Amino acid sequence: MRERIRKMRDFFVTQKGQRAYWKPPEDEYRLAREYAAAQLPATDRSAQRLKDVLDREEPVLFPGERIAFTRTVQTVPEIFTKEELEELKKSHWIHEKGDVCNISVDYARLLNVGLIPKRNELTARMQAWEKEGKREKAHYCELQISILDSVLALAERYRKKAVQEGNETVARTLARVPAYAPESFLEALQMFRILHFVMWCGRNYHNTVGRFDQYMYPWLMRDMEKGLYDEESALELIEEFFLSFNRDSDLYPGMQQGDNGQSMVLGGLNEDGSDSYNLLSELCLRASLELRLIDPKINLRVHKDTPMETYVLGSTLTKQGLGFPQYSNDDVVIPGLLELGYEKKDAYNYVVAACWEFIIPGTAMDIPNIEALSFTRAVSEAVEDALSACADFEAFYGQVKRNIVGQADELCERVKNVYLFPAPFVSLMMEGCTENAADISEGCHYNNYGFHGTGIATAADSLAAIKKYVFEEKKVDAEELKRALARDFEGDEALCNLLRWEAPKMGNDDDYVDGIACRLVADFADALQGRKNDRGGIFRAGTGSAMYYVWHAKDMPATPDGRHKGEGLGCNYSPSLFSRCNGPVSIVQSFSKPDLRRAINGGPLTLELHDTVFRTPESVEKVAMLVKSFMDLGGHQLQLNAVNRDTMLEAQKHPENYRNLIVRVWGWSGYFVELDKEYQDHIIRRMELAV
């Protein structure tokens, strides 16, 4: 890493020097009260709020930087008062904060055009709508034009600031973009930065990066062919660009600091079956490796012909303790998306959302994390309601299956009448919205909802224990088990030990329990098949957990696998926290057995490897072979964490000494010392494995 990049990294990430330019927090309802008094429509509110933030932004330039734009306005105001929002909730499902989020826009829709030509296009459309008497559509175009004017005005203020401070590079770049389509790689990066920046200013969040190495590659190659860059100078520019994701991330909302959704996808199959991995893919991996920062979060698409050296480079990145790259398997994901009805061109163009969910850039208003089903709850309720009356395991499993269907009924009913706040700027980068003067919040080509599935290992382990000890060996009486669970095993320590330490556990390549997990995944998918949501889309089953692995565990009573009341569930698609697994190879074998094409909402197998595993090049290659093995066996996603329990315990005691300690939390990476202790403790409890 060059010294100038090192200094920039220290300034933005370690010293957080940009905070000195932040304006004080403001009353977040100041605009909402004005809008309510004026009875403004929601779309007008969203447009005016974005313009308000952009108009109040003050240009900030740092010495030597080539890619500008830094947030100074901390507070993005609400558009509805508390009272208005409560009224909306009476008749609608408000997803998270209510804003359009966690999608992948098609940046090329503006990158390839420029804002002034886009403004001219909107003006022509507005005039046409007016002639046809379609005033609402004409007004929508007018709002989008006003937003573009504010973006252009802010860019001009930055350009003048650059001239004033003698930064000729930024001044020259902003003389072209975002007004017009970029003509160089630097201009393209700067324009992306502006587009990404503006979405955050509109309170759209979890703004993913998408297939960056595909839509940015032409600008890089043209400049390299002109001799403007070699690989090293291009790498330096990419590293500076990557730093831009980290200068404002403290202002990006999420469950925890670091949960900001800045997810970048690299590589993958083209529709003709060729590999899209290119020089820019490689440079992005190298940039992430050198910088060792949590953003952007790297996702690597792989397939049966991905060369081993790519897996090795990815494993070298994992060695740094970043918790990525996260791997997605094209050979499973693409067929799974096709089976769900996605068009071929879209299935091959998939990206991941903020965490891992599979979405389509520029054409999908999917909400892939709308709710979560609890496999563990399905088993726990079956034990309470039906175990004593069941003659055999199949009868009991039938009740579990009915509970899964019942939960699916509940979830599908709960998420009806979804209301999303309008997003007129984001809509400019989505298919069909500009052409029809339609807001993405009203829907898009794909409008599917995704449900996570939590605690699959706990559920499978519990069912295996019941099958073995209650029905086959008859060591445990059904009523005895129910009483022990109700008492949280108090006075039943011997039974708890039997269930916890001797019963079959998923993760040991044991078909006895793994076969049950296969059934659970299939039953979850079957429970959603054929259902339509309120927007005409489908429901997708997944094996991820997000924060539900904590939420679903809090009120869950003791379970037949020996888990105590309130004890945590495994994160995502992973063994239970106390499983004694034979090692990562057996885990990979167990968790690749279900037909994961049917759980294509996503949800990675999550493994914690002790950081000593990565000490030698040979051991790094072993990790790479482990990753490839999971994919070859039919795994859909994998994320690895290089961890050290002792280091994390020390970081809890002395956080000031571990500011840069990075861990994988669920579908994102964050700085360990910035997490709530609840999440820190869960990560510490996860399994450390050796390869």
C-alpha positions in Angstrom: 0.0 0.0 0.0 1.3 3.4 -0.9 2.0 5.9 1.8 -0.7 8.4 0.6 -3.4 5.7 0.8 -2.1 4.6 4.2 -2.4 8.2 5.5 -5.9 8.6 4.0 -7.0 5.3 5.6 -5.6 6.4 9.0 -7.4 9.8 8.7 -10.8 8.5 7.7 -10.9 5.2 9.6 -8.7 5.3 12.6 -8.7 9.1 13.4 -12.2 9.7 11.9 -11.0 13.2 10.9 -14.1 13.8 8.8 -16.2 14.0 11.9 -14.9 17.5 12.5 -16.9 18.7 9.5 -20.2 17.2 10.6 -23.0 19.5 11.4 -24.7 19.1 14.8 -27.7 16.7 15.0 -31.0 18.3 14.2 -34.7 17.8 15.1 -35.5 14.8 12.9 -39.2 15.8 12.7 -38.8 19.4 11.7 -39.7 18.7 8.0 -42.4 16.2 8.8 -44.4 18.7 10.8 -44.2 21.2 7.9 -45.3 18.5 5.4 -48.1 17.4 7.6 -49.4 20.9 8.1 -49.3 21.4 4.3 -50.8 17.9 3.7 -48.1 17.2 1.1 -48.3 13.9 -0.8 -45.7 11.3 0.2 -43.8 11.6 -3.1 -43.4 15.4 -2.7 -42.2 14.9 0.8 -39.5 12.4 -0.2 -38.3 14.7 -3.1 -38.3 17.8 -0.9 -36.5 16.1 2.0 -33.8 14.9 -0.4 -33.4 18.4 -1.8 -33.3 19.9 1.7 -30.4 17.6 2.7 -28.5 18.2 -0.6 -29.0 21.9 -0.5 -27.6 22.1 3.1 -24.5 20.0 2.3 -21.3 22.0 2.4 -18.4 20.9 0.2 -15.4 19.4 2.1 -12.2 18.5 0.4 -9.2 16.8 1.9 -5.6 17.2 0.9 -4.6 15.2 -2.2 -7.9 13.4 -2.7 -9.1 12.6 -6.2 -12.6 11.3 -5.3 -14.7 13.9 -3.5 -18.0 14.1 -1.6 -18.2 13.7 2.2 -21.4 13.9 4.3 -21.6 16.9 6.6 -25.4 16.7 7.4 -25.8 14.1 10.1 -29.6 14.1 10.3 -31.7 13.0 7.4 -35.2 14.2 8.5 -38.3 12.1 8.7 -41.1 12.7 6.2 -44.0 11.6 8.4 -44.8 12.7 12.0 -45.0 10.0 14.6 -48.8 10.3 14.6 -48.9 9.9 10.8 -46.7 6.9 10.9 -48.8 5.2 13.6 -51.9 5.8 11.5 -50.2 4.2 8.4 -49.3 1.2 10.5 -52.9 0.5 11.3 -53.6 -0.5 7.7 -50.1 -1.3 6.3 -47.0 -3.4 7.0 -44.1 -0.9 7.4 -40.9 -2.7 6.5 -38.1 -1.7 8.9 -37.8 2.1 8.6 -40.3 2.4 5.8 -37.8 3.5 3.2 -36.9 1.7 0.0 -33.7 -0.2 1.0 -31.7 -3.3 0.5 -32.0 -3.4 -3.3 -29.5 -3.2 -6.1 -30.0 -0.3 -8.5 -28.6 -0.2 -12.1 -26.0 2.5 -11.7 -25.3 2.3 -15.5 -28.7 3.9 -16.1 -27.3 7.2 -15.0 -23.5 6.5 -15.4 -23.9 5.9 -19.1 -26.1 9.0 -19.7 -25.2 11.8 -17.3 -27.6 14.0 -15.3 -28.2 16.8 -17.8 -29.2 14.4 -20.7 -31.4 12.6 -18.1 -32.9 15.9 -17.1 -33.6 16.7 -20.7 -35.3 13.3 -21.2 -37.4 13.9 -18.1 -38.4 17.4 -19.3 -39.6 16.0 -22.6 -41.6 13.3 -20.8 -43.1 15.8 -18.5 -44.2 18.0 -21.4 -45.7 14.9 -23.1 -47.6 13.9 -20.0 -48.9 17.4 -19.6 -50.2 17.4 -23.2 -52.0 14.1 -22.5 -53.5 15.6 -19.3 -51.7 13.1 -17.1 -50.8 15.7 -14.4 -49.7 13.2 -11.8 -47.1 11.7 -14.1 -46.0 15.1 -15.2 -45.6 16.2 -11.6 -43.5 13.1 -10.8 -41.1 14.0 -13.6 -41.0 17.6 -12.3 -40.0 16.3 -8.8 -37.2 14.1 -10.3 -35.9 17.1 -12.3 -35.8 19.2 -9.2 -33.7 16.5 -7.5 -31.3 16.4 -10.4 -30.9 20.2 -10.2 -30.0 19.9 -6.5 -27.4 17.2 -7.3 -25.9 19.2 -10.1 -25.8 22.3 -7.8 -24.0 20.4 -5.1 -21.5 19.1 -7.6 -20.9 22.6 -8.9 -20.3 23.8 -5.3 -17.7 21.0 -5.0 -16.1 22.0 -8.3 -15.8 25.6 -7.2 -14.3 24.5 -3.9 -11.8 22.4 -5.7 -10.8 25.4 -7.9 -10.5 27.5 -4.8 -8.2 25.0 -3.0 -6.1 24.2 -6.1 -7.3 20.6 -6.4 -7.1 20.5 -10.2 -8.0 16.8 -10.4 -11.3 17.1 -8.6 -12.1 20.4 -10.4 -11.4 18.8 -13.8 -13.4 15.7 -13.0 -16.5 17.6 -11.7 -16.4 19.8 -14.8 -17.7 16.7 -16.6 -19.5 14.5 -14.1 -22.2 14.0 -13.0 -23.5 16.4 -15.6 -22.4 14.2 -18.4 -21.4 10.6 -18.9 -17.9 9.9 -17.7 -15.1 9.6 -20.2 -12.5 8.1 -17.9 -12.2 5.5 -15.1 -11.7 8.3 -12.5 -14.7 10.2 -13.7 -16.8 7.0 -13.5 -15.7 6.3 -9.9 -16.4 9.9 -9.0 -19.9 9.8 -10.5 -20.6 6.5 -8.7 -19.6 8.1 -5.5 -22.1 11.0 -6.1 -24.9 8.6 -7.0 -24.3 6.4 -4.0 -24.0 9.5 -1.7 -27.3 10.9 -2.9 -29.2 7.7 -2.1 -28.0 7.9 1.5 -29.0 11.5 1.6 -32.5 10.5 0.7 -32.6 8.0 3.6 -32.5 5.0 1.3 -30.2 2.7 3.0 -28.3 -0.6 2.6 -27.4 0.7 -0.8 -25.5 -2.2 -2.4 -22.8 -1.8 -5.0 -23.8 -4.7 -7.3 -21.6 -6.1 -10.0 -19.0 -3.4 -9.9 -16.4 -5.3 -11.9 -18.9 -5.6 -14.8 -20.3 -2.2 -15.2 -17.1 -0.3 -14.4 -14.7 -2.6 -16.4 -15.1 -0.7 -19.8 -13.8 2.6 -18.3 -10.8 0.9 -16.7 -9.8 -1.0 -19.8 -10.1 2.1 -22.1 -7.8 4.0 -19.8 -5.3 1.1 -19.6 -5.3 0.8 -23.3 -4.5 4.5 -23.5 -1.6 4.0 -21.1 -3.2 6.1 -18.4 -2.8 3.3 -15.8 -0.9 0.2 -15.2 -2.1 -2.4 -12.7 -0.4 -0.7 -9.7 -1.7 2.8 -10.4 -5.2 1.4 -11.1 -5.0 -0.4 -7.8 -4.1 2.8 -6.0 -7.1 4.6 -7.5 -9.4 1.7 -6.6 -8.1 1.8 -3.0 -8.9 5.5 -2.8 -12.3 4.7 -4.1 -12.8 2.0 -1.5 -11.9 4.5 1.2 -14.9 6.6 0.2 -17.2 3.8 1.5 -15.7 4.2 4.9 -15.7 8.0 5.4 -19.5 8.3 6.0 -20.4 4.8 7.2 -20.8 5.9 10.8 -23.9 7.8 9.5 -25.4 4.8 7.8 -28.2 3.1 9.7 -28.3 -0.6 10.6 -28.9 -3.0 13.4 -25.3 -2.4 14.5 -22.4 -0.2 13.4 -21.0 -1.8 10.2 -24.4 -3.2 9.1 -24.6 -0.7 6.2 -25.2 -3.0 3.2 -22.3 -1.8 1.1 -22.0 -5.1 -0.6 -20.0 -5.6 -3.8 -20.3 -8.7 -6.1 -17.3 -9.9 -8.2 -17.1 -12.5 -10.9 -19.7 -15.0 -11.9 -21.0 -16.7 -15.0 -22.2 -14.9 -18.1 -25.4 -16.0 -19.8 -23.4 -17.8 -22.4 -21.6 -19.8 -19.7 -18.3 -18.0 -19.9 -16.6 -16.6 -16.8 -17.0 -12.8 -16.2 -14.1 -12.6 -13.7 -11.7 -10.0 -15.0 -8.8 -7.7 -14.1 -11.1 -5.4 -12.2 -12.4 -8.3 -10.2 -8.7 -9.1 -9.3 -7.8 -5.6 -8.4 -10.8 -5.2 -6.1 -9.8 -8.3 -4.2 -6.3 -7.0 -3.9 -7.5 -3.6 -2.8 -9.6 -5.1 -0.1 -6.7 -7.3 1.0 -4.3 -4.3 1.3 -6.8 -1.9 3.0 -8.2 -4.4 5.5 -11.5 -2.4 6.0 -15.0 -3.5 6.5 -16.3 -1.7 3.4 -17.1 -2.5 0.7 -18.1 -6.0 1.7 -16.8 -8.4 -0.9 -18.9 -11.2 -2.4 -17.4 -13.6 -4.8 -19.5 -15.6 -7.3 -18.0 -18.9 -8.1 -18.8 -22.0 -10.2 -17.5 -25.4 -11.1 -14.8 -24.0 -13.3 -13.6 -21.2 -11.0 -9.8 -21.8 -10.8 -8.2 -22.7 -7.5 -6.0 -19.5 -7.5 -9.2 -17.4 -7.1 -10.2 -19.5 -4.1 -6.7 -19.0 -2.7 -6.9 -15.3 -3.2 -10.3 -15.2 -1.5 -8.9 -17.3 1.4 -5.9 -15.0 1.8 -8.5 -12.2 2.2 -10.3 -14.2 4.8 -7.0 -14.6 6.6 -7.0 -10.9 7.4 -10.0 -11.5 9.7 -12.4 -9.4 7.5 -15.2 -12.1 7.4 -15.2 -11.9 3.6 -15.3 -12.7 0.7 -18.7 -14.3 1.1 -19.0 -17.0 -1.7 -22.1 -17.7 -3.8 -22.3 -20.7 -6.0 -23.7 -20.0 -9.5 -24.2 -23.7 -10.1 -26.9 -23.7 -7.4 -28.1 -20.1 -7.3 -28.9 -19.6 -11.0 -30.9 -22.8 -11.4 -32.7 -22.0 -8.1 -33.7 -18.5 -9.4 -34.8 -20.0 -12.7 -37.0 -22.4 -10.9 -38.6 -19.5 -9.0 -39.5 -17.8 -12.3 -36.7 -15.3 -12.8 -35.8 -14.7 -16.5 -32.6 -16.2 -17.7 -30.8 -12.9 -18.2 -31.7 -11.8 -14.7 -30.8 -15.1 -13.0 -27.3 -14.9 -14.5 -27.0 -11.2 -13.5 -27.9 -11.8 -9.8 -26.2 -10.0 -7.0 -26.5 -10.2 -3.2 -28.4 -7.8 -1.0 -27.0 -6.1 2.1 -26.2 -9.5 3.7 -26.6 -12.5 1.4 -30.0 -12.6 -0.2 -30.1 -13.1 -3.9 -31.6 -10.1 -5.8 -31.6 -8.7 -9.3 -30.0 -5.3 -10.1 -32.1 -2.6 -11.7 -35.3 -4.6 -12.0 -36.3 -6.0 -8.6 -38.2 -4.5 -5.7 -37.8 -7.7 -3.8 -37.9 -7.4 0.0 -35.7 -10.3 0.8 -35.6 -10.0 4.6 -39.2 -9.2 5.3 -39.6 -11.8 8.1 -38.3 -15.1 9.4 -39.6 -18.6 10.2 -38.3 -20.4 13.2 -37.6 -24.1 12.7 -36.9 -24.4 16.4 -40.3 -23.0 17.3 -42.0 -25.5 15.0 -40.3 -28.4 16.9 -40.8 -26.8 20.3 -44.5 -26.3 19.8 -44.9 -29.9 18.4 -43.2 -31.3 21.6 -45.6 -29.4 23.8 -48.8 -30.1 21.8 -48.4 -33.5 20.2 -45.4 -35.5 21.4 -47.2 -37.6 24.0 -49.9 -38.5 21.6 -47.7 -39.7 18.8 -47.2 -43.4 18.2 -44.0 -43.0 16.2 -41.6 -40.4 14.8 -43.3 -40.0 11.5 -46.5 -39.0 13.3 -44.6 -36.5 15.4 -42.7 -35.1 12.4 -46.1 -34.7 10.7 -47.0 -32.2 13.4 -43.7 -30.3 12.9 -44.5 -30.0 9.3 -47.9 -28.7 10.0 -46.3 -26.2 12.3 -44.0 -25.0 9.5 -47.0 -24.5 7.3 -48.8 -22.7 10.1 -45.9 -20.3 10.6 -45.8 -19.7 6.8 -49.5 -18.9 7.0 -48.9 -16.4 9.8 -46.0 -14.8 8.1 -47.7 -14.4 4.7 -50.8 -12.9 6.4 -48.6 -10.6 8.6 -46.8 -8.9 5.7 -49.8 -7.8 3.7 -50.4 -4.3 2.5 -46.7 -3.3 2.5 -46.2 0.4 2.3 -42.8 1.8 1.2 -41.9 5.5 1.2 -41.5 6.9 -2.3 -37.9 7.1 -3.7 -37.9 9.3 -6.8 -34.1 9.5 -7.1 -33.6 5.7 -6.7 -36.4 5.2 -9.3 -34.2 6.8 -11.9 -31.9 3.8 -11.8 -34.7 1.1 -12.0 -36.2 -0.5 -15.1 -39.5 1.0 -16.3 -39.7 3.7 -13.7 -38.5 6.6 -15.8 -40.4 5.4 -18.8 -43.7 5.2 -16.9 -43.2 8.1 -14.4 -43.6 5.4 -11.7 -42.0 5.2 -8.3 -40.1 2.0 -7.4 -42.0 2.0 -4.1 -45.1 0.9 -6.0 -43.4 -2.1 -7.4 -41.1 -3.3 -10.1 -40.6 -6.3 -12.5 -39.9 -8.6 -9.5 -41.8 -8.0 -6.2 -40.9 -11.0 -4.2 -40.6 -11.4 -0.5 -38.0 -13.5 1.3 -38.3 -15.3 4.6 -35.3 -16.3 6.6 -35.2 -19.7 8.3 -33.6 -19.7 11.8 -32.2 -22.5 14.0 -32.2 -25.3 11.5 -29.4 -27.2 13.3 -31.2 -26.9 16.7 -34.4 -28.1 15.1 -32.7 -31.0 13.3 -30.7 -32.0 16.4 -33.8 -31.9 18.5 -35.8 -34.1 16.1 -32.9 -36.6 15.9 -32.8 -36.8 19.7 -36.5 -37.4 19.9 -36.4 -40.0 17.1 -33.5 -41.8 18.8 -34.3 -41.7 22.5 -38.1 -41.4 22.6 -39.2 -43.5 19.7 -36.4 -45.9 18.8 -34.4 -46.7 21.9 -37.2 -45.5 24.3 -34.7 -44.3 26.8 -36.7 -41.1 27.4 -40.4 -41.0 28.1 -42.3 -38.3 26.2 -43.8 -36.8 29.3 -40.5 -37.0 31.1 -38.9 -35.0 28.3 -41.7 -32.4 28.3 -41.3 -31.9 32.1 -37.5 -31.5 31.8 -37.9 -28.9 29.1 -40.4 -27.0 31.1 -38.0 -26.9 34.1 -35.1 -26.0 31.8 -33.5 -29.3 32.8 -33.3 -28.2 36.5 -32.9 -31.5 38.3 -32.5 -33.3 35.0 -28.8 -32.7 34.4 -28.2 -36.3 33.3 -30.9 -36.1 30.6 -29.5 -32.7 29.6 -26.0 -34.1 29.2 -27.3 -37.0 27.2 -29.2 -34.7 24.8 -26.5 -32.1 24.6 -23.4 -34.2 24.3 -24.3 -37.7 23.1 -27.3 -37.2 20.7 -26.6 -36.9 17.0 -25.7 -33.4 15.8 -25.8 -31.8 12.4 -22.3 -31.1 11.3 -20.8 -34.6 11.6 -21.8 -35.9 8.2 -24.4 -38.2 9.9 -27.3 -38.9 7.6 -29.4 -39.7 10.7 -29.7 -36.1 11.5 -28.7 -34.5 8.2 -31.6 -36.2 6.5 -34.0 -34.5 8.9 -32.4 -31.1 8.0 -33.1 -32.0 4.3 -36.7 -32.5 5.1 -37.0 -29.3 7.0 -35.6 -27.2 4.2 -37.9 -28.9 1.6 -40.9 -28.5 3.9 -40.2 -24.8 4.3 -40.0 -24.4 0.5 -43.1 -26.4 0.0 -45.0 -24.3 2.5 -44.4 -21.2 0.4 -44.7 -22.7 -3.0 -47.5 -21.3 -5.1 -48.3 -18.4 -2.7 -48.6 -14.9 -4.0 -47.9 -11.7 -2.0 -49.9 -8.5 -2.1 -47.8 -7.2 -4.9 -48.2 -10.2 -7.2 -44.8 -11.6 -6.3 -43.9 -14.9 -4.7 -42.4 -15.9 -1.3 -38.9 -17.3 -1.1 -37.5 -19.6 1.6 -34.0 -19.1 2.9 -31.5 -20.5 5.4 -30.2 -17.1 6.7 -31.0 -15.7 10.1 -30.0 -12.0 10.2 -30.6 -10.7 13.7 -33.4 -13.3 14.2 -30.8 -15.8 15.5 -30.7 -13.6 18.6 -34.4 -12.6 18.6 -35.8 -16.0 18.1 -33.6 -17.5 20.9 -34.6 -15.0 23.6 -38.1 -16.4 24.4 -37.4 -20.0 23.2 -37.8 -22.5 25.9 -35.3 -25.4 26.4 -35.2 -27.7 23.4 -34.7 -31.5 23.0 -31.1 -31.1 21.8 -30.0 -30.1 25.3 -30.2 -26.3 24.7 -31.2 -24.3 27.7 -33.9 -21.7 27.7 -32.7 -18.4 26.1 -29.5 -20.0 24.9 -28.4 -18.8 21.4 -29.1 -20.4 18.1 -26.5 -20.9 15.4 -25.9 -17.9 13.2 -27.4 -18.4 9.7 -27.0 -21.9 8.3 -24.6 -23.4 10.8 -24.2 -26.0 13.6 -25.6 -25.3 17.1 -23.3 -23.4 19.4 -22.4 -26.4 21.5 -22.1 -29.1 18.9 -19.0 -31.2 19.0 -18.4 -31.5 15.3 -15.6 -33.6 13.8 -14.2 -30.5 12.0 -15.0 -28.2 9.1 -14.9 -31.0 6.5 -17.7 -32.9 8.2 -19.7 -29.6 8.6 -19.3 -28.9 4.9 -20.5 -32.4 4.1 -23.6 -32.1 6.4 -24.7 -28.7 5.3 -24.4 -29.4 1.5 -26.9 -32.3 1.7 -30.2 -30.3 1.5 -31.4 -29.3 -2.0 -30.4 -25.7 -1.5 -31.8 -24.6 -4.9 -35.1 -24.5 -3.0 -33.8 -22.2 -0.3 -32.7 -19.6 -2.8 -33.5 -16.5 -0.7 -30.0 -17.2 0.6 -28.3 -17.9 3.9 -24.7 -18.9 4.1 -23.1 -21.8 5.9 -21.1 -19.8 8.5 -17.9 -21.2 9.8 -15.5 -19.8 12.4 -11.9 -20.9 11.8 -9.2 -20.3 14.3 -6.8 -17.7 13.0 -3.8 -20.0 13.4 -5.3 -22.0 10.5 -4.0 -19.4 8.1 -0.3 -19.3 9.2 1.3 -20.8 6.1 0.6 -20.7 2.4 -0.2 -24.4 2.5 -2.8 -24.0 5.2 -4.4 -21.1 3.3 -4.6 -23.4 0.3 -6.4 -26.0 2.5 -9.0 -23.4 3.4 -9.4 -22.7 -0.3 -10.0 -26.4 -1.0 -12.5 -26.5 1.8 -14.5 -23.7 0.2 -14.3 -25.3 -3.2 -15.5 -28.6 -1.7 -18.6 -27.1 -0.3 -19.5 -25.6 -3.7 -18.7 -28.8 -5.5 -21.0 -30.7 -3.1 -23.9 -28.4 -3.8 -23.6 -25.7 -1.2 -25.1 -22.3 -2.1 -23.3 -19.8 0.0 -20.4 -19.8 2.4 -18.9 -17.2 4.7 -15.8 -17.8 6.8 -14.5 -15.9 9.9 -10.9 -16.1 11.1 -11.3 -15.7 14.8 -9.4 -15.9 18.0 -11.4 -16.3 21.2 -8.6 -15.0 23.5 -8.1 -11.9 21.3 -11.9 -11.1 21.5 -12.0 -11.5 25.2 -9.0 -9.2 25.6 -10.8 -6.7 23.2 -13.8 -6.7 25.6 -11.5 -5.7 28.4 -9.4 -3.2 26.5 -11.4 -2.0 23.5 -9.0 1.0 23.0 -6.3 -1.4 21.9 -8.5 -3.3 19.4 -10.2 -0.6 17.3 -9.4 -2.3 14.1 -10.4 -5.9 15.1 -13.0 -7.0 12.5 -15.4 -9.9 12.8 -18.3 -11.3 10.7 -21.5 -10.7 12.6 -24.3 -12.3 10.4 -24.3 -11.2 6.8 -21.8 -8.3 7.3 -18.6 -7.5 9.0 -18.0 -4.9 11.7 -15.5 -3.6 14.2 -15.7 -5.9 17.2 -15.5 -3.2 19.8 -18.3 -1.2 18.2 -20.8 -4.1 18.6 -23.3 -4.5 21.5 -21.9 -7.0 24.1 -24.8 -9.4 23.2 -23.4 -9.8 19.7 -19.8 -9.9 20.9 -20.6 -12.7 23.3 -22.4 -14.7 20.7 -19.4 -14.4 18.3 -17.1 -15.5 21.1 -19.3 -18.6 21.7 -19.2 -19.7 18.1 -17.1 -22.7 17.2 -13.4 -22.2 16.4 -12.3 -24.9 14.0 -9.1 -26.1 12.6 -8.7 -27.4 9.0 
